[in-house]
């Protein structure tokens, strides 16, 4: 996002993209006639309460905000509005607790929570209409039709959802490793690769290595890069996982398009480290959509959803 000249009279805003892996905060000055001027950026670990617990989530959120102010070389103070798009904050009670903390900390005059796909929709689709698909540690999609009607598909969490996400891919890889190590399925290079990744010398030590990280969900999600490596080298099990993940993401997208009557062609915005960092999964997703006679256009990757938080802040003001 470009950084135009700032005005001392323009209000300040904070955008927060809080995911299962990292928390990104941008501090900006808003001017309705120009894009937000980025003053400072802060980056910290996960602020997803369901992944790391509320205490750690708030500590990481506070750290990212403090780093953004430090980067701006300005004293910390309350901004006009803070837009928080945080995974794990879907429940009202969670939002209330985070909001109460933010008010106690004097973060902003106004705190607004958004579904974590909402900023992607704002940043990555023309006029905020179309579908935004997030594929990071978790997965979710949000869509909006031309009348502004919105609907969400996915985002149910890692216990019984998050299909196609980094966690889902990592978990599926662990299933393949267990079956292969037992002899219940064909050999796969995932066994050796995951053992090397976790620095263990036999498959049954994998669980202990994951538990030692202190964040089992995050550790499993980080295995997704190993699955892509194996898939690129032609491993049958790894390629099956990637393709199945792509089919699940295509189903999520197609279901949303049908629900909102968007037709076969609509803007599609993609965000999250998995889909933005993997050409393999990206291409498999487009192929899976094509099998459903869906050809989204344009398709835009949004590497910094936090920019969408600031766009939303600008609209609110």
GUMI-401114 format. One record per residue (C-alpha): x, y, z; residue in one letter; residue number from 1. Coordinates in Angstrom, 2 decimals. Layout:
residues N
@east: X&north: Y&up: Z&code: A&pos: NUM
...
END
This chain:
residues 317
@east: 0.00&north: 0.00&up: 0.00&code: X&pos: 1
@east: 1.45&north: 3.43&up: -0.93&code: X&pos: 2
@east: 2.29&north: 5.84&up: 1.86&code: X&pos: 3
@east: 1.17&north: 9.37&up: 0.89&code: X&pos: 4
@east: 2.19&north: 12.53&up: 2.71&code: X&pos: 5
@east: 0.63&north: 12.82&up: 6.15&code: X&pos: 6
@east: -1.47&north: 15.57&up: 7.67&code: X&pos: 7
@east: -1.29&north: 16.43&up: 11.34&code: X&pos: 8
@east: -5.07&north: 16.96&up: 11.34&code: X&pos: 9
@east: -5.98&north: 13.53&up: 9.98&code: X&pos: 10
@east: -7.24&north: 10.90&up: 12.47&code: X&pos: 11
@east: -5.12&north: 7.90&up: 13.40&code: X&pos: 12
@east: -6.21&north: 4.28&up: 13.08&code: X&pos: 13
@east: -4.85&north: 0.86&up: 13.98&code: X&pos: 14
@east: -5.43&north: -2.24&up: 11.88&code: X&pos: 15
@east: -4.89&north: -5.69&up: 13.39&code: X&pos: 16
@east: -4.61&north: -8.95&up: 11.48&code: X&pos: 17
@east: -4.44&north: -11.56&up: 14.23&code: X&pos: 18
@east: -4.01&north: -15.13&up: 13.07&code: X&pos: 19
@east: -3.02&north: -18.51&up: 14.35&code: X&pos: 20
@east: 0.64&north: -17.95&up: 13.46&code: X&pos: 21
@east: 1.29&north: -14.20&up: 13.75&code: X&pos: 22
@east: -0.23&north: -10.86&up: 14.67&code: X&pos: 23
@east: 0.39&north: -7.94&up: 12.32&code: X&pos: 24
@east: -0.45&north: -4.37&up: 13.34&code: X&pos: 25
@east: -0.29&north: -1.26&up: 11.16&code: X&pos: 26
@east: -0.63&north: 2.25&up: 12.55&code: X&pos: 27
@east: -1.87&north: 4.74&up: 9.98&code: X&pos: 28
@east: -3.12&north: 8.25&up: 9.44&code: X&pos: 29
@east: -6.43&north: 8.41&up: 7.59&code: X&pos: 30
@east: -7.51&north: 10.90&up: 4.99&code: X&pos: 31
@east: -10.73&north: 10.17&up: 3.17&code: X&pos: 32
@east: -9.34&north: 11.50&up: -0.12&code: X&pos: 33
@east: -6.16&north: 9.39&up: -0.16&code: X&pos: 34
@east: -5.04&north: 5.91&up: 0.87&code: X&pos: 35
@east: -4.06&north: 5.56&up: 4.55&code: X&pos: 36
@east: -0.52&north: 6.73&up: 5.30&code: X&pos: 37
@east: 1.32&north: 3.94&up: 7.12&code: X&pos: 38
@east: 3.25&north: 5.34&up: 10.08&code: X&pos: 39
@east: 4.42&north: 2.18&up: 11.80&code: X&pos: 40
@east: 4.25&north: -1.62&up: 11.68&code: X&pos: 41
@east: 4.42&north: -4.22&up: 14.43&code: X&pos: 42
@east: 4.69&north: -8.00&up: 14.26&code: X&pos: 43
@east: 4.28&north: -10.56&up: 17.07&code: X&pos: 44
@east: 3.22&north: -14.18&up: 17.60&code: X&pos: 45
@east: -0.33&north: -15.55&up: 17.44&code: X&pos: 46
@east: -3.20&north: -13.64&up: 19.04&code: X&pos: 47
@east: -5.79&north: -16.36&up: 18.44&code: X&pos: 48
@east: -7.23&north: -17.08&up: 21.92&code: X&pos: 49
@east: -8.36&north: -20.56&up: 20.88&code: X&pos: 50
@east: -4.83&north: -21.43&up: 19.78&code: X&pos: 51
@east: -2.67&north: -19.91&up: 22.53&code: X&pos: 52
@east: -5.10&north: -18.94&up: 25.31&code: X&pos: 53
@east: -6.46&north: -15.50&up: 26.12&code: X&pos: 54
@east: -3.55&north: -14.35&up: 28.31&code: X&pos: 55
@east: -0.93&north: -15.11&up: 25.66&code: X&pos: 56
@east: -3.14&north: -13.77&up: 22.86&code: X&pos: 57
@east: -3.52&north: -10.40&up: 24.60&code: X&pos: 58
@east: 0.19&north: -10.26&up: 25.42&code: X&pos: 59
@east: 1.07&north: -10.83&up: 21.75&code: X&pos: 60
@east: -1.52&north: -8.31&up: 20.58&code: X&pos: 61
@east: -0.15&north: -5.71&up: 23.00&code: X&pos: 62
@east: 3.41&north: -6.41&up: 21.85&code: X&pos: 63
@east: 2.52&north: -5.92&up: 18.17&code: X&pos: 64
@east: 0.71&north: -2.64&up: 18.93&code: X&pos: 65
@east: 3.64&north: -1.35&up: 20.99&code: X&pos: 66
@east: 6.06&north: -2.25&up: 18.20&code: X&pos: 67
@east: 3.94&north: -0.33&up: 15.67&code: X&pos: 68
@east: 4.08&north: 2.79&up: 17.84&code: X&pos: 69
@east: 7.83&north: 2.32&up: 18.32&code: X&pos: 70
@east: 8.28&north: 1.94&up: 14.57&code: X&pos: 71
@east: 6.39&north: 5.20&up: 14.07&code: X&pos: 72
@east: 8.66&north: 6.85&up: 16.65&code: X&pos: 73
@east: 5.64&north: 8.35&up: 18.38&code: X&pos: 74
@east: 4.36&north: 8.13&up: 21.97&code: X&pos: 75
@east: 1.60&north: 5.57&up: 22.36&code: X&pos: 76
@east: -1.89&north: 7.06&up: 22.68&code: X&pos: 77
@east: -5.51&north: 6.28&up: 21.80&code: X&pos: 78
@east: -6.23&north: 6.39&up: 18.07&code: X&pos: 79
@east: -9.61&north: 7.31&up: 16.62&code: X&pos: 80
@east: -10.54&north: 3.74&up: 15.62&code: X&pos: 81
@east: -8.99&north: 0.29&up: 15.78&code: X&pos: 82
@east: -10.22&north: -2.45&up: 13.42&code: X&pos: 83
@east: -9.41&north: -5.92&up: 14.71&code: X&pos: 84
@east: -9.70&north: -8.94&up: 12.41&code: X&pos: 85
@east: -8.71&north: -11.80&up: 14.68&code: X&pos: 86
@east: -9.18&north: -15.51&up: 14.16&code: X&pos: 87
@east: -10.67&north: -17.15&up: 17.22&code: X&pos: 88
@east: -12.71&north: -14.04&up: 18.07&code: X&pos: 89
@east: -15.93&north: -15.23&up: 16.52&code: X&pos: 90
@east: -17.76&north: -15.57&up: 19.83&code: X&pos: 91
@east: -19.28&north: -12.50&up: 21.48&code: X&pos: 92
@east: -17.76&north: -13.35&up: 24.87&code: X&pos: 93
@east: -14.25&north: -13.48&up: 23.35&code: X&pos: 94
@east: -14.74&north: -10.16&up: 21.57&code: X&pos: 95
@east: -16.02&north: -8.59&up: 24.77&code: X&pos: 96
@east: -12.95&north: -9.72&up: 26.70&code: X&pos: 97
@east: -10.54&north: -8.46&up: 24.03&code: X&pos: 98
@east: -12.50&north: -5.21&up: 23.72&code: X&pos: 99
@east: -12.42&north: -4.66&up: 27.48&code: X&pos: 100
@east: -8.66&north: -5.20&up: 27.48&code: X&pos: 101
@east: -8.23&north: -2.77&up: 24.56&code: X&pos: 102
@east: -10.26&north: -0.08&up: 26.33&code: X&pos: 103
@east: -8.28&north: -0.58&up: 29.54&code: X&pos: 104
@east: -5.05&north: -0.21&up: 27.54&code: X&pos: 105
@east: -6.33&north: 2.96&up: 25.88&code: X&pos: 106
@east: -5.83&north: 1.53&up: 22.39&code: X&pos: 107
@east: -8.58&north: 3.47&up: 20.61&code: X&pos: 108
@east: -11.67&north: 5.60&up: 21.08&code: X&pos: 109
@east: -13.63&north: 3.04&up: 19.06&code: X&pos: 110
@east: -12.95&north: -0.70&up: 18.76&code: X&pos: 111
@east: -14.45&north: -2.59&up: 15.84&code: X&pos: 112
@east: -14.19&north: -6.35&up: 15.30&code: X&pos: 113
@east: -14.40&north: -7.95&up: 11.87&code: X&pos: 114
@east: -14.42&north: -11.53&up: 10.64&code: X&pos: 115
@east: -10.82&north: -12.20&up: 9.63&code: X&pos: 116
@east: -11.86&north: -12.63&up: 5.98&code: X&pos: 117
@east: -13.61&north: -9.23&up: 5.88&code: X&pos: 118
@east: -10.42&north: -7.13&up: 5.37&code: X&pos: 119
@east: -9.36&north: -9.49&up: 2.57&code: X&pos: 120
@east: -12.68&north: -8.84&up: 0.85&code: X&pos: 121
@east: -12.18&north: -5.08&up: 1.29&code: X&pos: 122
@east: -8.59&north: -5.11&up: 0.04&code: X&pos: 123
@east: -8.76&north: -7.76&up: -2.67&code: X&pos: 124
@east: -12.07&north: -7.33&up: -4.52&code: X&pos: 125
@east: -13.50&north: -4.39&up: -6.49&code: X&pos: 126
@east: -15.94&north: -2.48&up: -4.29&code: X&pos: 127
@east: -15.78&north: -5.25&up: -1.70&code: X&pos: 128
@east: -17.95&north: -7.58&up: -3.78&code: X&pos: 129
@east: -17.04&north: -11.20&up: -4.52&code: X&pos: 130
@east: -15.40&north: -13.85&up: -2.35&code: X&pos: 131
@east: -12.44&north: -13.71&up: 0.03&code: X&pos: 132
@east: -10.79&north: -17.02&up: 0.87&code: X&pos: 133
@east: -8.30&north: -17.23&up: 3.74&code: X&pos: 134
@east: -5.97&north: -20.21&up: 3.83&code: X&pos: 135
@east: -3.45&north: -19.88&up: 6.63&code: X&pos: 136
@east: -3.21&north: -21.79&up: 9.88&code: X&pos: 137
@east: -7.01&north: -22.11&up: 9.54&code: X&pos: 138
@east: -9.39&north: -21.57&up: 6.63&code: X&pos: 139
@east: -12.57&north: -19.58&up: 6.03&code: X&pos: 140
@east: -14.37&north: -17.74&up: 3.27&code: X&pos: 141
@east: -16.65&north: -14.71&up: 3.20&code: X&pos: 142
@east: -18.61&north: -13.40&up: 0.26&code: X&pos: 143
@east: -20.67&north: -10.34&up: -0.60&code: X&pos: 144
@east: -23.08&north: -9.83&up: -3.49&code: X&pos: 145
@east: -23.82&north: -6.57&up: -5.30&code: X&pos: 146
@east: -26.51&north: -5.69&up: -2.75&code: X&pos: 147
@east: -24.02&north: -6.08&up: 0.08&code: X&pos: 148
@east: -25.52&north: -9.31&up: 1.41&code: X&pos: 149
@east: -22.79&north: -11.35&up: 3.11&code: X&pos: 150
@east: -22.32&north: -14.93&up: 4.14&code: X&pos: 151
@east: -19.52&north: -17.00&up: 5.70&code: X&pos: 152
@east: -18.55&north: -20.58&up: 4.89&code: X&pos: 153
@east: -15.94&north: -22.53&up: 6.86&code: X&pos: 154
@east: -14.02&north: -21.06&up: 9.75&code: X&pos: 155
@east: -15.31&north: -23.70&up: 12.16&code: X&pos: 156
@east: -11.93&north: -24.17&up: 13.82&code: X&pos: 157
@east: -9.36&north: -26.92&up: 13.83&code: X&pos: 158
@east: -11.33&north: -29.41&up: 15.95&code: X&pos: 159
@east: -13.80&north: -30.16&up: 13.16&code: X&pos: 160
@east: -13.07&north: -27.74&up: 10.32&code: X&pos: 161
@east: -10.32&north: -25.64&up: 8.73&code: X&pos: 162
@east: -10.18&north: -27.90&up: 5.67&code: X&pos: 163
@east: -7.33&north: -27.13&up: 3.29&code: X&pos: 164
@east: -5.50&north: -25.03&up: 5.89&code: X&pos: 165
@east: -1.93&north: -25.42&up: 7.08&code: X&pos: 166
@east: -3.14&north: -27.24&up: 10.18&code: X&pos: 167
@east: -5.36&north: -29.56&up: 8.15&code: X&pos: 168
@east: -2.51&north: -30.33&up: 5.73&code: X&pos: 169
@east: -0.11&north: -31.00&up: 8.60&code: X&pos: 170
@east: -2.61&north: -33.22&up: 10.39&code: X&pos: 171
@east: -3.29&north: -35.23&up: 7.23&code: X&pos: 172
@east: 0.46&north: -35.69&up: 6.81&code: X&pos: 173
@east: 0.73&north: -37.06&up: 10.34&code: X&pos: 174
@east: -2.05&north: -39.56&up: 9.55&code: X&pos: 175
@east: -0.12&north: -40.71&up: 6.47&code: X&pos: 176
@east: 3.10&north: -41.03&up: 8.49&code: X&pos: 177
@east: 1.40&north: -43.14&up: 11.16&code: X&pos: 178
@east: -0.20&north: -45.45&up: 8.59&code: X&pos: 179
@east: 2.97&north: -45.77&up: 6.55&code: X&pos: 180
@east: 5.17&north: -46.41&up: 9.60&code: X&pos: 181
@east: 2.79&north: -49.20&up: 10.67&code: X&pos: 182
@east: 2.73&north: -50.74&up: 7.22&code: X&pos: 183
@east: -0.98&north: -49.99&up: 6.77&code: X&pos: 184
@east: -0.29&north: -47.90&up: 3.68&code: X&pos: 185
@east: 2.41&north: -47.49&up: 1.06&code: X&pos: 186
@east: 5.80&north: -45.96&up: 1.91&code: X&pos: 187
@east: 5.95&north: -42.16&up: 1.73&code: X&pos: 188
@east: 8.84&north: -39.74&up: 1.96&code: X&pos: 189
@east: 6.73&north: -37.81&up: 4.47&code: X&pos: 190
@east: 8.02&north: -40.15&up: 7.19&code: X&pos: 191
@east: 11.64&north: -39.12&up: 6.77&code: X&pos: 192
@east: 10.84&north: -35.48&up: 6.06&code: X&pos: 193
@east: 8.64&north: -35.00&up: 9.14&code: X&pos: 194
@east: 11.16&north: -36.79&up: 11.35&code: X&pos: 195
@east: 13.89&north: -34.48&up: 10.07&code: X&pos: 196
@east: 11.68&north: -31.42&up: 10.52&code: X&pos: 197
@east: 10.96&north: -32.35&up: 14.16&code: X&pos: 198
@east: 14.46&north: -33.67&up: 14.83&code: X&pos: 199
@east: 13.44&north: -37.15&up: 15.96&code: X&pos: 200
@east: 14.90&north: -40.50&up: 14.99&code: X&pos: 201
@east: 11.74&north: -42.64&up: 14.89&code: X&pos: 202
@east: 8.08&north: -41.94&up: 14.02&code: X&pos: 203
@east: 6.63&north: -42.61&up: 17.46&code: X&pos: 204
@east: 8.70&north: -39.74&up: 18.87&code: X&pos: 205
@east: 6.82&north: -37.23&up: 16.70&code: X&pos: 206
@east: 4.01&north: -36.59&up: 19.19&code: X&pos: 207
@east: 6.46&north: -35.83&up: 21.99&code: X&pos: 208
@east: 8.32&north: -33.41&up: 19.75&code: X&pos: 209
@east: 5.09&north: -31.62&up: 18.88&code: X&pos: 210
@east: 4.09&north: -31.32&up: 22.53&code: X&pos: 211
@east: 7.47&north: -29.86&up: 23.47&code: X&pos: 212
@east: 6.80&north: -26.85&up: 21.23&code: X&pos: 213
@east: 4.11&north: -25.61&up: 23.64&code: X&pos: 214
@east: 1.76&north: -24.92&up: 20.72&code: X&pos: 215
@east: 0.82&north: -28.23&up: 19.15&code: X&pos: 216
@east: -1.64&north: -26.68&up: 16.70&code: X&pos: 217
@east: 0.97&north: -24.23&up: 15.43&code: X&pos: 218
@east: 3.62&north: -26.94&up: 15.22&code: X&pos: 219
@east: 1.32&north: -29.16&up: 13.14&code: X&pos: 220
@east: 0.49&north: -26.23&up: 10.85&code: X&pos: 221
@east: 4.20&north: -25.64&up: 10.23&code: X&pos: 222
@east: 4.43&north: -29.14&up: 8.74&code: X&pos: 223
@east: 2.50&north: -27.95&up: 5.67&code: X&pos: 224
@east: 5.70&north: -26.75&up: 4.00&code: X&pos: 225
@east: 7.10&north: -30.27&up: 4.24&code: X&pos: 226
@east: 4.00&north: -31.67&up: 2.54&code: X&pos: 227
@east: 4.41&north: -29.24&up: -0.37&code: X&pos: 228
@east: 8.09&north: -30.18&up: -0.68&code: X&pos: 229
@east: 7.19&north: -33.87&up: -0.87&code: X&pos: 230
@east: 4.35&north: -33.21&up: -3.33&code: X&pos: 231
@east: 6.68&north: -31.30&up: -5.64&code: X&pos: 232
@east: 9.03&north: -34.29&up: -5.57&code: X&pos: 233
@east: 6.23&north: -36.56&up: -6.68&code: X&pos: 234
@east: 5.28&north: -38.23&up: -3.39&code: X&pos: 235
@east: 1.87&north: -39.79&up: -3.95&code: X&pos: 236
@east: 0.58&north: -39.31&up: -0.40&code: X&pos: 237
@east: 1.67&north: -35.67&up: -0.23&code: X&pos: 238
@east: 0.19&north: -34.84&up: -3.62&code: X&pos: 239
@east: -3.09&north: -36.47&up: -2.57&code: X&pos: 240
@east: -3.22&north: -34.25&up: 0.52&code: X&pos: 241
@east: -2.62&north: -31.06&up: -1.48&code: X&pos: 242
@east: -5.23&north: -31.97&up: -4.07&code: X&pos: 243
@east: -7.79&north: -32.95&up: -1.44&code: X&pos: 244
@east: -7.14&north: -29.67&up: 0.35&code: X&pos: 245
@east: -7.67&north: -27.78&up: -2.91&code: X&pos: 246
@east: -10.95&north: -29.64&up: -3.50&code: X&pos: 247
@east: -12.17&north: -28.71&up: -0.02&code: X&pos: 248
@east: -11.30&north: -25.05&up: -0.61&code: X&pos: 249
@east: -13.02&north: -25.14&up: -3.99&code: X&pos: 250
@east: -16.12&north: -26.64&up: -2.35&code: X&pos: 251
@east: -16.07&north: -23.87&up: 0.24&code: X&pos: 252
@east: -15.83&north: -21.25&up: -2.49&code: X&pos: 253
@east: -18.47&north: -22.86&up: -4.71&code: X&pos: 254
@east: -20.91&north: -23.22&up: -1.82&code: X&pos: 255
@east: -20.56&north: -19.54&up: -1.04&code: X&pos: 256
@east: -20.98&north: -18.54&up: -4.70&code: X&pos: 257
@east: -24.19&north: -20.58&up: -4.90&code: X&pos: 258
@east: -25.52&north: -19.18&up: -1.63&code: X&pos: 259
@east: -24.99&north: -15.60&up: -2.83&code: X&pos: 260
@east: -25.99&north: -16.33&up: -6.46&code: X&pos: 261
@east: -22.71&north: -14.93&up: -7.79&code: X&pos: 262
@east: -22.66&north: -17.13&up: -10.88&code: X&pos: 263
@east: -19.56&north: -18.85&up: -12.32&code: X&pos: 264
@east: -17.46&north: -15.68&up: -12.61&code: X&pos: 265
@east: -16.75&north: -13.37&up: -9.69&code: X&pos: 266
@east: -13.79&north: -11.61&up: -8.04&code: X&pos: 267
@east: -11.78&north: -13.89&up: -5.76&code: X&pos: 268
@east: -9.32&north: -12.58&up: -3.15&code: X&pos: 269
@east: -6.87&north: -14.99&up: -1.53&code: X&pos: 270
@east: -4.99&north: -14.47&up: 1.72&code: X&pos: 271
@east: -2.98&north: -16.52&up: 4.18&code: X&pos: 272
@east: 0.52&north: -17.90&up: 4.11&code: X&pos: 273
@east: -0.48&north: -21.24&up: 2.63&code: X&pos: 274
@east: -2.35&north: -20.04&up: -0.46&code: X&pos: 275
@east: -0.19&north: -16.94&up: -1.01&code: X&pos: 276
@east: 3.04&north: -18.87&up: -0.53&code: X&pos: 277
@east: 2.24&north: -22.00&up: -2.52&code: X&pos: 278
@east: 1.88&north: -21.93&up: -6.29&code: X&pos: 279
@east: 1.11&north: -25.65&up: -6.15&code: X&pos: 280
@east: -1.96&north: -25.26&up: -3.93&code: X&pos: 281
@east: -2.98&north: -22.11&up: -5.82&code: X&pos: 282
@east: -2.95&north: -23.91&up: -9.16&code: X&pos: 283
@east: -4.70&north: -26.96&up: -7.73&code: X&pos: 284
@east: -7.42&north: -24.68&up: -6.32&code: X&pos: 285
@east: -8.04&north: -23.03&up: -9.70&code: X&pos: 286
@east: -8.14&north: -26.48&up: -11.33&code: X&pos: 287
@east: -10.64&north: -27.73&up: -8.74&code: X&pos: 288
@east: -12.81&north: -24.65&up: -9.33&code: X&pos: 289
@east: -12.64&north: -25.20&up: -13.10&code: X&pos: 290
@east: -13.93&north: -28.75&up: -12.58&code: X&pos: 291
@east: -16.98&north: -27.09&up: -11.01&code: X&pos: 292
@east: -17.29&north: -24.74&up: -14.04&code: X&pos: 293
@east: -16.22&north: -21.79&up: -11.91&code: X&pos: 294
@east: -13.76&north: -19.27&up: -13.37&code: X&pos: 295
@east: -13.23&north: -16.41&up: -10.90&code: X&pos: 296
@east: -11.95&north: -13.16&up: -12.36&code: X&pos: 297
@east: -9.99&north: -11.29&up: -11.22&code: X&pos: 298
@east: -8.08&north: -13.51&up: -8.79&code: X&pos: 299
@east: -5.92&north: -11.45&up: -6.45&code: X&pos: 300
@east: -3.55&north: -12.54&up: -3.71&code: X&pos: 301
@east: -3.63&north: -10.29&up: -0.64&code: X&pos: 302
@east: -0.33&north: -10.76&up: 1.22&code: X&pos: 303
@east: -1.20&north: -8.13&up: 3.86&code: X&pos: 304
@east: -4.84&north: -8.40&up: 4.98&code: X&pos: 305
@east: -4.10&north: -5.78&up: 7.64&code: X&pos: 306
@east: -4.23&north: -3.22&up: 4.81&code: X&pos: 307
@east: -7.90&north: -4.13&up: 4.43&code: X&pos: 308
@east: -8.45&north: -3.31&up: 8.11&code: X&pos: 309
@east: -7.31&north: 0.23&up: 7.40&code: X&pos: 310
@east: -9.56&north: 0.45&up: 4.35&code: X&pos: 311
@east: -12.48&north: -0.51&up: 6.60&code: X&pos: 312
@east: -11.39&north: 2.06&up: 9.19&code: X&pos: 313
@east: -11.39&north: 4.71&up: 6.50&code: X&pos: 314
@east: -14.92&north: 3.73&up: 5.46&code: X&pos: 315
@east: -16.16&north: 3.90&up: 9.06&code: X&pos: 316
@east: -14.83&north: 7.44&up: 9.45&code: X&pos: 317
END
